[in-house]
Amino acid sequence: MVVIVVLNPEHLGWGAKINYIYGPSCMLIAVFTFFFVPEAKDRTLEELDEMFHKKISVFKSKSYVCTGEAVAHSFAADEKQGATVTDQVEDMNVKV
Protein backbone atom coordinates (compact mmCIF):
# COMPACT_ATOMS: atom_id res chain seq x y z
CA MET A 1 0.00 0.00 0.00
CA VAL A 2 2.81 2.40 0.83
CA VAL A 3 4.54 1.71 -2.49
CA ILE A 4 1.37 2.59 -4.40
CA VAL A 5 1.07 5.91 -2.60
CA VAL A 6 4.75 6.76 -3.06
CA LEU A 7 4.86 5.84 -6.76
CA ASN A 8 1.50 7.42 -7.65
CA PRO A 9 2.11 10.83 -9.30
CA GLU A 10 -1.10 12.19 -7.76
CA HIS A 11 0.19 11.58 -4.22
CA LEU A 12 3.95 11.79 -3.67
CA GLY A 13 5.13 10.90 -7.17
CA TRP A 14 8.61 9.75 -6.21
CA GLY A 15 8.88 7.35 -9.15
CA ALA A 16 12.42 5.92 -9.33
CA LYS A 17 13.49 7.83 -6.20
CA ILE A 18 11.85 5.06 -4.18
CA ASN A 19 15.11 3.16 -4.73
CA TYR A 20 16.75 5.51 -2.22
CA ILE A 21 14.64 3.73 0.41
CA TYR A 22 14.65 0.17 -0.91
CA GLY A 23 18.33 0.05 -1.93
CA PRO A 24 19.82 0.66 1.54
CA SER A 25 17.22 -1.53 3.22
CA CYS A 26 18.10 -4.42 0.89
CA MET A 27 21.79 -3.89 1.62
CA LEU A 28 21.14 -3.99 5.37
CA ILE A 29 19.20 -7.23 4.99
CA ALA A 30 22.01 -8.73 2.89
CA VAL A 31 24.63 -7.81 5.51
CA PHE A 32 22.46 -9.19 8.33
CA THR A 33 21.94 -12.45 6.42
CA PHE A 34 25.67 -12.84 5.72
CA PHE A 35 26.72 -12.34 9.34
CA PHE A 36 23.84 -13.84 11.33
CA VAL A 37 22.11 -16.60 9.33
CA PRO A 38 23.94 -19.96 9.37
CA GLU A 39 24.31 -22.22 6.35
CA ALA A 40 21.28 -24.52 6.34
CA LYS A 41 22.06 -26.56 3.22
CA ASP A 42 21.78 -30.32 3.88
CA ARG A 43 20.96 -29.72 7.57
CA THR A 44 17.93 -30.91 9.51
CA LEU A 45 16.03 -28.67 11.88
CA GLU A 46 17.44 -30.63 14.80
CA GLU A 47 21.00 -29.96 13.63
CA LEU A 48 20.26 -26.26 13.27
CA ASP A 49 18.72 -26.29 16.75
CA GLU A 50 21.86 -27.92 18.17
CA MET A 51 24.08 -25.36 16.46
CA PHE A 52 21.94 -22.55 17.85
CA HIS A 53 22.08 -23.91 21.41
CA LYS A 54 25.85 -24.41 21.22
CA LYS A 55 26.24 -20.88 19.77
CA ILE A 56 28.28 -22.02 16.78
CA SER A 57 29.61 -19.10 14.75
CA VAL A 58 28.01 -18.54 11.36
CA PHE A 59 31.40 -18.88 9.71
CA LYS A 60 31.99 -22.27 11.39
CA SER A 61 28.49 -23.63 10.72
CA LYS A 62 29.36 -25.14 7.34
CA SER A 63 32.10 -27.39 8.75
CA TYR A 64 30.42 -28.17 12.09
CA VAL A 65 29.61 -31.85 12.69
CA CYS A 66 26.50 -32.33 14.79
CA THR A 67 26.49 -34.84 17.64
CA GLY A 68 22.74 -35.20 18.13
CA GLU A 69 22.77 -33.81 21.67
CA ALA A 70 19.93 -31.36 21.01
CA VAL A 71 17.60 -34.20 20.04
CA ALA A 72 18.60 -36.20 23.11
CA HIS A 73 17.96 -33.21 25.37
CA SER A 74 14.60 -32.64 23.69
CA PHE A 75 13.51 -36.24 24.29
CA ALA A 76 14.78 -36.12 27.88
CA ALA A 77 12.76 -32.97 28.58
CA ASP A 78 9.64 -34.55 27.08
CA GLU A 79 10.10 -37.70 29.14
CA LYS A 80 10.26 -35.61 32.30
CA GLN A 81 6.87 -34.20 31.35
CA GLY A 82 5.44 -37.72 31.09
CA ALA A 83 5.58 -38.41 27.36
CA THR A 84 7.67 -41.32 26.14
CA VAL A 85 9.65 -41.49 22.93
CA THR A 86 7.22 -44.01 21.47
CA ASP A 87 4.31 -41.65 22.20
CA GLN A 88 6.12 -38.93 20.28
CA VAL A 89 6.77 -41.24 17.33
CA GLU A 90 3.14 -42.34 17.28
CA ASP A 91 2.08 -38.69 17.33
CA MET A 92 4.33 -37.98 14.35
CA ASN A 93 2.87 -40.78 12.22
CA VAL A 94 0.25 -39.44 9.89
CA LYS A 95 -2.59 -41.81 9.08
CA VAL A 96 -3.73 -41.55 5.48
C-alpha positions as CSV (number, residue, x, y, z in Angstrom):
1,M,0.0,0.0,0.0
2,V,2.8,2.4,0.8
3,V,4.5,1.7,-2.5
4,I,1.4,2.6,-4.4
5,V,1.1,5.9,-2.6
6,V,4.7,6.8,-3.1
7,L,4.9,5.8,-6.8
8,N,1.5,7.4,-7.7
9,P,2.1,10.8,-9.3
10,E,-1.1,12.2,-7.8
11,H,0.2,11.6,-4.2
12,L,4.0,11.8,-3.7
13,G,5.1,10.9,-7.2
14,W,8.6,9.7,-6.2
15,G,8.9,7.4,-9.1
16,A,12.4,5.9,-9.3
17,K,13.5,7.8,-6.2
18,I,11.9,5.1,-4.2
19,N,15.1,3.2,-4.7
20,Y,16.8,5.5,-2.2
21,I,14.6,3.7,0.4
22,Y,14.7,0.2,-0.9
23,G,18.3,0.1,-1.9
24,P,19.8,0.7,1.5
25,S,17.2,-1.5,3.2
26,C,18.1,-4.4,0.9
27,M,21.8,-3.9,1.6
28,L,21.1,-4.0,5.4
29,I,19.2,-7.2,5.0
30,A,22.0,-8.7,2.9
31,V,24.6,-7.8,5.5
32,F,22.5,-9.2,8.3
33,T,21.9,-12.5,6.4
34,F,25.7,-12.8,5.7
35,F,26.7,-12.3,9.3
36,F,23.8,-13.8,11.3
37,V,22.1,-16.6,9.3
38,P,23.9,-20.0,9.4
39,E,24.3,-22.2,6.3
40,A,21.3,-24.5,6.3
41,K,22.1,-26.6,3.2
42,D,21.8,-30.3,3.9
43,R,21.0,-29.7,7.6
44,T,17.9,-30.9,9.5
45,L,16.0,-28.7,11.9
46,E,17.4,-30.6,14.8
47,E,21.0,-30.0,13.6
48,L,20.3,-26.3,13.3
49,D,18.7,-26.3,16.8
50,E,21.9,-27.9,18.2
51,M,24.1,-25.4,16.5
52,F,21.9,-22.5,17.8
53,H,22.1,-23.9,21.4
54,K,25.9,-24.4,21.2
55,K,26.2,-20.9,19.8
56,I,28.3,-22.0,16.8
57,S,29.6,-19.1,14.8
58,V,28.0,-18.5,11.4
59,F,31.4,-18.9,9.7
60,K,32.0,-22.3,11.4
61,S,28.5,-23.6,10.7
62,K,29.4,-25.1,7.3
63,S,32.1,-27.4,8.8
64,Y,30.4,-28.2,12.1
65,V,29.6,-31.9,12.7
66,C,26.5,-32.3,14.8
67,T,26.5,-34.8,17.6
68,G,22.7,-35.2,18.1
69,E,22.8,-33.8,21.7
70,A,19.9,-31.4,21.0
71,V,17.6,-34.2,20.0
72,A,18.6,-36.2,23.1
73,H,18.0,-33.2,25.4
74,S,14.6,-32.6,23.7
75,F,13.5,-36.2,24.3
76,A,14.8,-36.1,27.9
77,A,12.8,-33.0,28.6
78,D,9.6,-34.5,27.1
79,E,10.1,-37.7,29.1
80,K,10.3,-35.6,32.3
81,Q,6.9,-34.2,31.3
82,G,5.4,-37.7,31.1
83,A,5.6,-38.4,27.4
84,T,7.7,-41.3,26.1
85,V,9.7,-41.5,22.9
86,T,7.2,-44.0,21.5
87,D,4.3,-41.7,22.2
88,Q,6.1,-38.9,20.3
89,V,6.8,-41.2,17.3
90,E,3.1,-42.3,17.3
91,D,2.1,-38.7,17.3
92,M,4.3,-38.0,14.4
93,N,2.9,-40.8,12.2
94,V,0.2,-39.4,9.9
95,K,-2.6,-41.8,9.1
96,V,-3.7,-41.5,5.5
